[in-house]
Amino acid sequence: MHQPRLHRVDDLARKHAFMRGNPLGLLVTSGAGGLMANPLPFHLDADAGEKGALRAHVARANRQWREAGGEALVVFQDPGVYVTPSFYATKSLTHEVVPTWNYVCVQARGILRVIEDRVWLRRQLDALTAAGESTRAVPWAPADAPRDFLERMMDAIVGLEITVTSIEGKWKVSQNRNEIDRNGVIAGLRAQGDGAALRMADLVEQETNCGKAHDVD
């Protein structure tokens, strides 16, 4: 992806944290049938290999697993937010402003591998479910389902693993605006009050406090 230096994030731990917080990734492959993309929830094993490994599963009826052996791209992205020029103090001074979108995106690449080992599949299901249930007072677990039912469900899926060979992070969060405009973005998004806007306001403020601004690439 296009990565101006201002928006590029190289910190692996920060990229991993974003992937864990936004586990629904878009799996993109290219095979004999052309490009194919499917959204899948991924479990990240940060300790597998230099950059980690992504694990998921798909329905056996989903033909994307047959693209195993080729390179795969997984895109993790937050909803992003629209940024109106009306947030900028510069608007009243020069009117030389335009709208934009702020967002965070992490892209991971590696070779797609298919795994049908049932022990591996069960570990993957347990790990993925535990992550999703972690905030619940009474977490559900695959072991709560009848064993014969779970076995039938596992018959209908195929495991996927991608050992990550490259990973890019892009935080596009108003770094190119001056301080007064960034403060306007923070205030404007907080006034909107919805979850995505509030999260983005925090990200703009964090990046401002890190001093990563103005440096246009």
Buried (B, 14 or more C-beta within 10 A) or exposed (E): EEBEEBBBBEEBEBBBBBBBEBBEBBBBBBBEEEEBEBEBEBBBBBEBEEBBBBBBBBEEEBEBBBBBEEBBBBBBBBEBBEBBBEBBBBBEEEEEBEEBEBBBBBBBBBBBBBBEEEEBBBBBBBBBBBBBEEEEEEEEEBEEEEEEEBEEEBEEBBBBBBBBEEBBBBBBBBBBBBEEBBBBBBEBBBEBEEEBBBBBBBBBBEBBEEEBBEEEE
